[in-house]
Amino acid sequence: MTAESSTEARVSLPVQAPKALPDTSPLVARLADVCGATWVDADTIDAWAARGGDRVVLFAGDAVRFPEGQDVAVVLPELQRSLPGRFEVGIVHRHQEDALARRFGSQRWPTLLFLRDGQYVTTLPGMHDWDDFLSKAEAALAAPISRPPTIGIPLVSAGSSDGGCH
């Protein structure tokens, strides 16, 4: 074959931007798509929680940094089946988790946030062995309403006479 008789074939392929990583992992999204969980965010969580009863919100965290969050996403429907009719599940898109978790004093991922009748009850951080997870979830569902933890700095009004710095 000579240079004159060869033909060059050029293939032009379109260049596509790489796909962005999903905001929320497929296992967390599955909770809504298959298991009936409700997506909640800072604008909707109060109305969702105020519908009454016990509500559990999953803060799974970044799937790479906190892989146990994916385990909790898998175990959560099993907890719901083991405690039938006891609670509804809410999930938060990853990019909204940090701000919403701070609102409820949660600083660890993964965390299950327990709410009752629109009010804070407690959190259950981390992944646990099944028996421990089940007993801790039962204890959280039996716990009284409380207030979300704060960073521990008491607020005192300027006119307060109960001590202070000066």
C-alpha positions as CSV (number, residue, x, y, z in Angstrom):
1,M,0.0,0.0,0.0
2,T,1.4,3.3,-1.0
3,A,0.9,6.6,0.7
4,E,-1.1,7.8,-2.3
5,S,-3.5,4.8,-2.2
6,S,-4.1,4.9,1.6
7,T,-7.0,7.0,2.8
8,E,-7.0,8.5,6.2
9,A,-10.2,8.0,8.1
10,R,-10.9,10.6,10.7
11,V,-13.4,10.0,13.4
12,S,-14.6,13.0,15.2
13,L,-16.0,12.2,18.6
14,P,-18.0,14.7,20.6
15,V,-16.3,15.8,23.8
16,Q,-18.5,15.6,26.8
17,A,-17.9,17.0,30.2
18,P,-17.5,14.3,32.9
19,K,-20.6,13.5,34.7
20,A,-20.8,15.1,38.1
21,L,-20.8,12.9,41.1
22,P,-24.4,12.4,42.4
23,D,-25.4,14.6,45.2
24,T,-26.8,11.7,47.1
25,S,-25.7,8.1,46.8
26,P,-28.0,5.5,45.1
27,L,-28.5,3.6,48.4
28,V,-29.8,6.7,50.1
29,A,-31.9,7.7,47.0
30,R,-33.3,4.1,47.1
31,L,-34.9,4.9,50.4
32,A,-37.2,7.3,48.6
33,D,-37.6,5.5,45.4
34,V,-38.3,2.0,46.8
35,C,-38.9,2.3,50.5
36,G,-41.2,5.2,50.7
37,A,-39.0,7.7,52.6
38,T,-39.7,11.4,52.2
39,W,-37.1,13.9,51.0
40,V,-36.8,16.7,53.5
41,D,-34.8,19.9,53.7
42,A,-34.6,23.1,55.8
43,D,-37.8,24.4,54.2
44,T,-39.9,21.2,54.5
45,I,-38.7,19.4,57.6
46,D,-40.9,21.3,60.1
47,A,-44.1,20.6,58.2
48,W,-43.2,17.0,57.6
49,A,-42.3,16.4,61.2
50,A,-45.4,18.2,62.4
51,R,-47.7,15.7,60.7
52,G,-47.4,13.8,64.0
53,G,-45.9,10.6,65.3
54,D,-42.3,9.6,65.3
55,R,-40.1,10.6,62.4
56,V,-36.5,9.5,61.7
57,V,-34.2,11.5,59.4
58,L,-31.1,10.0,58.0
59,F,-28.0,12.1,57.7
60,A,-25.8,9.6,55.7
61,G,-22.9,12.0,55.1
62,D,-20.5,11.8,52.2
63,A,-20.4,8.2,50.9
64,V,-16.6,8.3,50.4
65,R,-15.7,9.9,53.8
66,F,-18.4,8.1,55.8
67,P,-19.0,4.7,54.1
68,E,-20.9,3.4,57.2
69,G,-23.7,5.9,56.1
70,Q,-24.4,3.5,53.3
71,D,-24.8,0.7,55.7
72,V,-27.3,2.7,57.8
73,A,-29.2,3.5,54.6
74,V,-29.5,-0.3,54.0
75,V,-30.4,-1.1,57.6
76,L,-32.9,1.7,58.1
77,P,-35.8,-0.1,56.2
78,E,-35.1,-3.2,58.2
79,L,-35.4,-1.2,61.4
80,Q,-38.7,0.1,60.1
81,R,-39.9,-3.4,59.3
82,S,-38.9,-4.6,62.7
83,L,-40.7,-1.8,64.4
84,P,-43.9,-1.7,62.2
85,G,-45.9,1.5,62.2
86,R,-43.6,3.1,64.7
87,F,-41.9,5.8,62.5
88,E,-41.7,7.4,59.1
89,V,-38.4,8.0,57.4
90,G,-37.0,11.2,56.0
91,I,-33.8,11.7,54.0
92,V,-31.8,14.8,53.1
93,H,-29.9,15.5,50.0
94,R,-26.2,15.5,50.7
95,H,-25.6,19.2,49.9
96,Q,-28.2,20.2,52.5
97,E,-27.2,17.8,55.3
98,D,-24.5,20.0,57.0
99,A,-26.8,23.0,57.7
100,L,-29.8,20.9,58.7
101,A,-27.7,18.6,61.0
102,R,-26.2,21.7,62.7
103,R,-29.7,22.9,63.4
104,F,-30.3,19.8,65.4
105,G,-26.9,19.7,67.1
106,S,-25.6,16.8,65.1
107,Q,-21.9,16.7,64.3
108,R,-21.3,13.1,63.4
109,W,-22.1,11.1,60.2
110,P,-24.0,9.0,59.8
111,T,-26.7,10.0,62.2
112,L,-30.4,9.2,62.6
113,L,-32.4,12.1,64.0
114,F,-35.5,11.2,66.0
115,L,-38.4,13.7,66.0
116,R,-41.8,13.3,67.6
117,D,-44.8,15.5,66.7
118,G,-42.5,18.1,65.2
119,Q,-40.1,18.3,68.1
120,Y,-36.6,17.0,68.7
121,V,-36.1,13.7,70.6
122,T,-32.5,12.6,70.1
123,T,-30.0,11.4,67.7
124,L,-28.4,7.9,67.1
125,P,-25.0,8.4,65.5
126,G,-23.0,5.7,63.8
127,M,-23.5,2.2,62.6
128,H,-24.1,-0.6,65.1
129,D,-24.5,-4.3,65.3
130,W,-28.1,-5.3,64.6
131,D,-29.2,-6.1,68.2
132,D,-27.6,-2.9,69.5
133,F,-29.2,-0.9,66.6
134,L,-32.6,-2.3,67.3
135,S,-32.5,-1.7,71.0
136,K,-31.1,1.8,70.6
137,A,-33.8,2.7,68.1
138,E,-36.5,1.3,70.5
139,A,-35.0,3.4,73.3
140,A,-35.0,6.5,71.1
141,L,-38.6,5.9,70.1
142,A,-39.5,5.7,73.8
143,A,-37.4,8.7,74.9
144,P,-39.2,11.9,75.8
145,I,-39.1,15.1,73.7
146,S,-36.1,17.2,74.6
147,R,-34.2,20.1,73.1
148,P,-31.5,19.8,70.5
149,P,-28.0,20.0,72.0
150,T,-26.1,23.3,71.6
151,I,-22.5,24.0,71.6
152,G,-22.6,24.5,75.4
153,I,-22.3,28.2,75.8
154,P,-25.2,29.5,77.9
155,L,-26.8,32.7,76.8
156,V,-27.4,35.4,79.5
157,S,-29.2,38.6,78.9
158,A,-27.5,41.9,79.5
159,G,-29.8,42.7,82.4
160,S,-29.4,39.4,84.1
161,S,-28.4,39.5,87.8
162,D,-27.4,35.9,88.1
163,G,-23.7,36.4,87.8
164,G,-21.7,37.0,84.7
165,C,-18.2,38.2,83.9
166,H,-18.3,41.4,86.0
